[in-house]
């Protein structure tokens, strides 16, 4: 599922994303849309048949799958995600956009490392902001090689390690502590995650070791700006929603008022985000994969 996963809530990752899906679609998917669109354009420019068979891993609420549906109307797309809630949002978005067509766009609940799709059944596998979230990236690479046809293309984009949040995020964190609201969320636990990519060069080495060839990894950026009110809504409604849910109505109002006052004192630049990304294209070798002993 596309995202950085800033916060935790009760239950495993699928249950949490089921709960978060509406907020994700509203607050987070638009932030991630532009790098995903650039990745899709890069993949199309690398050469795809008009009737390409496309699989998206971690499709989230469907932004990239719907972009592919618009750009390649003759393609068949399977949008996969571990979360049924995310896929329900994606399916609803497809219907609202007039892009629902079971012959061209299918939604499949499945983890990225075990899609259950047939061998050599995809011309393109897409992954936008999912490869950092999976427990075992090597297993996802192996699954991708399995479902790609010989010569098929993997296109992924995700975070490069070392990025920092907008400066306003530190002001929020300070307020939570100063107001005595920094508390554990019942049932929350960190997920097992592969983590951000160290660099484009490291990503290329990882994919070559996994068996990919013609690997082209390069830096990209995610840039986004909120205003003070929008960033407060982002914090309350998505990034820190699990914490906010633990607060009493009086505590929520106290935090909201303090954050609004603190944000009003900050310059516009404090709400701007410029995060480093890694964008990669890689091919499954054209010859059949060797048997593993």
N, C-alpha and C positions, 0 to 999 in steps of 0.2 A: 504494500500500500504506500502510496506516495506520501512522503512527509519526513519530518525530522523527529517527531515523537518527543516533544518537549516535556510532557508531563505523564504521570502514571495514575491509574485508578484501580479499583478492585478488579480481580479476575485476570485472566491471561490477555495476551495482546489482541486476539480476535474479539473477545468480549468487550474489551475497552474500545476498540475501533467501532464495534457495533453501536455502542452508546454515543460515540463522538461523531458518527458519520454526518448528521445534519450540520453540526458546527464546523466540521472539517470542510464540507462543501461550501459553506458560506464564508469562512474565515481564512482557510489555509490553502485550499485548491487554487484560488485565484493568484496567490503569491507564487505558486510553483508553475504556473501555466506557461510563462514565456520561455524558460529553459527547455521545457518539454516540447514546445512548438519548434524551437531551434533544432532540437535533436531529431524530430520527425522530418524536418526539411533536409537535414544532413543525410538521413537515411534514404530519403527519396532521391536525392541528388546522386547517391552512390549507385543507384540503379535497382529498380524493382519492377517486376512485371505489373501491368495494369490490374491484373486479377490476383495480386499477391495474397498469400495466406499469412496473416499477421497474428502474433500472440503477444499480448501485453501482460507482463508480470507485475503484480501489485498495482492493479489499475485504479484502486481507490474509488473516488466518486466519478470517474469516467472522463475527465477532461481530455486526456491524451487519446484515449480510444475514440472519442467523438471527433477530435481533430483529425485523426486518421480516416475516420469514416467520411468526413467532408473532403479531405484531400484526395482520397483514393476510393471513389464511389463503387468501383467494381471489385474491390478487395473484399476478402472475408476476414473478419476480426474476431478473435476470442479474447475477451477481457477477463483475466483471472485475478482473484484476490482471496485472501484468507478470511476476510470479514464479509458475512452476509449483509450486514448493515450498509457497508460501503457499496456493495454491488446493487443493493436496492436503490440507493441514491443515484448510482450511475444509470440504472435501467430507467428510472423516472426521468432523469435528465435527457436520455435518448428519446423517450417518448415526447417530452415537452419540446424538443428541438426538431421533431419530425424525422428522426434518424433511426427509429426502431424498425428493424427488419431482421427477423430470426435467420434468414438466409445469408445475411451480411454481417450481423453483429450478434454475438452470443456472449453471455455472462456465465462464468464458471467459478464456483467456489473451490479453491485449491491453493495449497501453499506453493511458493515459487520453486521449491526443490522437488516437488512431486505433483506435477500438473495432471498426470494421467492421460495426456494427449498422445497420439500415435507417434512412433518414430518418424523422423524425417518429414514432418507434416507442416513445417512453417518455412516461409521465405524470409521472414523478419521476426525477431523477438525484440520487443521494446521493454525497457525498464527505466522509469523516471523516479528517482528518489525512493527506491526500494532496496537496492543492493547493500545499503548500510544497515538496514533493519533486520535482514534475515539472520537466523542463528548461525548458518554455515554457508558462506559465500561459495566455497568450493563445490558444495553439493548443488547449488543453484547453477553454477557454470556447467557442471556435468549434465544436469537436466536440460539446460539450454542447448548444449551440443547434441543431445539425444533427439530433441524435437526439431532442430533445424535440419533442413535438407542439406546435402553436400554443397558447399559454396554459399549457404545461407548466411544471413547477416544478423549480428547482435548489435543493438544500439542502446547504450545506457548513459544516463547522466545522474550524478549524485554529488554529495558534498565532498569537498577536499578538506582534510583535517586542518585545524588552525583558524577556522572562521570564528568571528565573535558576533554576538547579537547587537542590535541597536543600543546606543548608550542609555536610552530610556529604560531598558530592561534592568540595569543596575539600580536605577532609582526605585523601580517597583520592588525589587528584592530587598532593598534597604528598608522600605516602608513596611513590608511584611514582617521583617524582624523587629523593627522599632515598635510596631503596634502589638507585638506579642502574638502574632498570628501564624508564625512558622511552626507548623505541626505536621506530624506524619499523617498520611492518608491511609485509613484502615484497609488492610488487604493489599496494599500496593507493594510491588516488588519490581526491581529492574528486570527488563527482559534480557535474554541472551541475544546479543546483536553482533554482527560482524564488524560494525563500526565504519567510520568515514574512510575514504581512500586517502592514502598518504600523499600521493602526487600523481600527475598523469603518467610519469615514467614507471612508478610502482604499480599502477593499475595495468599498464601494458605488460609488465613482467608477469603479473598475476594471471592475466588472461592467456599469455603464451604458455605458461606452465600448465594451465588447464587444458591446453590443446587447441586454442584458437590461433589463427594465422591472419596475416595482413591487418595487424592491430594498429589502429591510429587513435592515440589518446591525446587530448589537448585540453588546456584550461578553458573554463567558461566562468561566467559570473551570474549571480542572482542579485538583481538590484530592485529594491522596493522601498517606497516611502509611505508612511502613515501620517495623519495629523494626530494631535493629542487625543482627540475623542476616539478616533479610529483605533489607536494603539491601546487605549484603555479597554475598548470593546474586544480587541484581540486577546488581551490578557485575561479578562473576565470570562469571555465566551469560549475561548479555545485553549490557549497555552496554559493557563492556570485554573481551568474550569474545575479540575478535581479538587484543588485546594479550596476554591471559592465555595464548592458544594459542602464543605465541612463547616463553614462559618454560619453563625446565627444571622438573622436579618439585620440586627444592629451592627454586628461586626462587618457584614458586607457593606453596609452603608458607610461605616467609618472608613473602611479601606477605600471604597470608591471615592469618597470626598477627599481623602488625603492624597490619593493618586491623581485625581483631577487637578488639585491645587499644585502638586509637585510637577506634573506634566506641563501645566500652564506656564511655569517658570523656565522651562527648557526651550532652547532654540529648535527650529525646525530640523536641523541636522541631527538632533538626538533621536529622531524617529526614522532616520534613513538607514537602510540595511544594504550592505554590499558584501556578499558572501562568496568565497571561492568555490568553484565546482570543477568536476572532472567530467568531460564528455568523451565517449569512446565508441568507435566502430570497430568490429572484429568479425572475421569470417570463420565459419566452420570449414575445415579443409575440404577441397573438392573430392578427394578420394574417400572411400568408406573408412570409418573409424576402425582402428585395429581392435581385435578382440583383447580383452584384459584377462590376464591369468589370475 
